[in-house]
């Protein structure tokens, strides 16, 4: 019998990298892990609606770097360019409030996502935004699927919505799919994410799979 494995975790080391990159043991490991979770939760709330794809951490003995990948860096950086400094101060203030040690060299880097239509997290956020605006769920999911498949690098995609769709009393699951998604093919470059839309009558769960082809073939074509 096979078991369901998270597509991201299934491809760690071979195709994906860890979202937190540091080494520690014992109590220090527990502290670093707890700190990463608390800071990530704070940033996800603070940057909600700014199309953030991922938040990554890099640590060593004297420095801590937070890498924020977003399709709209201008939303975070701001017109005058002081948005990063303001965000850094807010994060440091939150860390001190929660008794988290601030490294001497602390920085935040903002990196632009070049291809947002092929990024599962950004797609899921756009679906959630449409649902929260009370748009019909079938129209939202089908329009997003068309937008994903318009990208030539995408070979297949699937969007699943679950919950009280359309405000109905009975919760159900709706799925739209196009192309192939070989989940057991480890070389398959599959981006996957779980997200949620908060509506007045309940929470709608959102799952997005985007298959970008064979990772080995993609590397050879990019050379």
N, C-alpha and C positions, 0 to 999 in steps of 0.2 A: 504494500500500500504506500502510495506517495503522500507526502505532506506539503502543505502550502508554505512556501518560503518567500520572504520579502524580496522582490526583484533587485532592490538596491543591495541588500545584505548578501544576496546570492552571488553578486559580482564584485564584492569587495576584494581588493588587492589585484585581481586579474584585470579589472576594467574600471572600478571606482576607487576613490580614495576616502579615508575617514573624514568626517565632518569636524572632529576634534583631533588635532595632531600635537601630541605631547607624550612624555613618558614620566610616570611617577609610581611609587609603591606605597602600600600601607595607608596611613591616615591622609597623606598628601594626595593619593589617588582619589580617595573619597571626597576630599575637599575640592579638588579640581573638577571632578565630575558634577558635584552639586552646584558649584559656581557656574559651570557652563550651562547647566539646565536653567538656573535662575536668570542668567543674563540673556539667554536665548528667548525665554518666555517674555522677559521685559521688552526686548527688541521687536519681537513679533507683534506685541500689542502696540508699541510705539510707532512701528512702521506699517501698520495695517492699512491697506489700500494703496501702498506704494509699489506693488508688484515685485516683492522681494522673492527671489528664487531660492536662495540658501544663505545660512549664516554659519560661518566656519571659524574655528579657533586654532591659533598656533601659539604655543608657549615654549619658552626655555627658562633658564634660571633667572634672567633679569628682565625679560620682555614678554608682553602679551599682545598679540595682534588679532583683531576681529575683522574678518573678510565678509563683506555683504555684497552679494551678487543680485543685481536688479536690472530690469529692462528699462527703467526710467531713472537713471542716476540723478538727473536734474531735480527730481522731486525731493531728494535727500540733501544734495549739495546746496541747492538754492541758487537764486539768480546772482547774489553777491559772492557766492562761494564759501560762505561761513557756516553752512549747514552741517558739515562734518565736525567742525569744532564744537558747535552747539550740541550735537548728538553725543560727542565724546564726553563733554561735561555732564550731560544728563546720565550717561551710563556710569561714570565715576561716582556721581552723587548717589545713584541707586545702589552701587556696590558698597559704598560706605554705610548706607542706610541698613543694608543687610549683613554688615560686618564681613565683607569680602575684601581680602587684601588686594590692593591695587599695585601692580608691578611698576617699577621705576620708569620703564619704557613701555607706555601703553598707547596703542594707536588703533584707528579704525580705517580700513581701506574700502572704498566703494568701487566695484567692478561692474561694468555694463555687460548684460547678457545680449549677445549679438543676434541671437535667433529666438525671440520670445515665443513665437508660435509653435516651436518644437520643444518647449520647456514645460514639463508636466505641472509644476507648481504654479507657474504664471497662468497656465490654461485653467487650472482648478480655481484660482482666485477670480478669474474672469467669469467662470460659470457661477460661482458663489455670488458675485456682484450682480449678475443678471437675475438670479433667483431672489436675492434680497430686494431687488427693484420690482418684484412681483411679476416678472415676465413669464410667459408659459414655458414650463420646464422642457418640453419636447423641442420647442423652437430654439431655446438656448443651447441645448446639447447638440442638436443637428447643425446649427450655425457654427459652433465651435469646432465640431468635427470637420466640416468643410474647410474651415480656416486652417486647421492643422494639416489636412491632406493636401492643401494647396502648396505647401512647402515641399520642394523636390527631394529633400533629404529624408523625409518621413516615408516609411514603407507600410506602416499600419498604425492604427490608433483605436482606443476603446475608452468610452466614458460611461460610468455607471453611477446612477443616482438612486438613493434609498432613503425612505422616510415617508412622511405624510405629503406625498407629491400632489400639488394642486389643492392642498388644504383638505384632502379627503380624510375621513375618520380612520380608515384602514391603511396602515403603512404598506408600501410595496416597493419593488425594485424595478427600475427601468434601465435598459442598456442599449447603447448605439455603438456599432463597431464597423470598421472598414479596414481591409488589408489583413495581413498576418501578424500575430504577436507570439513568437516562439519563446515561451517563458523558460523552458528547460535548456535552451541553447545559450550557454554561458557567454559565448562570444557575441551574442545578440545585444546590441546597444539599446536597452529598454529603460526608459525613464518612467518612474512610477511614483505616485504620491496619493496620500489620503488627506482630505480636507473636509471642512464642514461649513455649511451656510446656516446662520442663525435667523430663523423666521419667527414671526409672532406666534404661530401655532406649533412650533417645534423645530427640531434640528434636521437638516437634510445632509446626509453623508454623500461625499463626492469622491470617486476614485477615477484616476486618469492613468492610462498606459500609453506610451508613445514609443514605437519601434523605429529606430533610425538605421537599421541595416546591420550587416556584419561589421564589427569594430575593426577587424583585421583588414578587410577590404577597404574600409573608410580611410585607414591610416595609409595604405598603399596608394590610394587615389589622391591623397593630399600631398604626397611627396613631389 
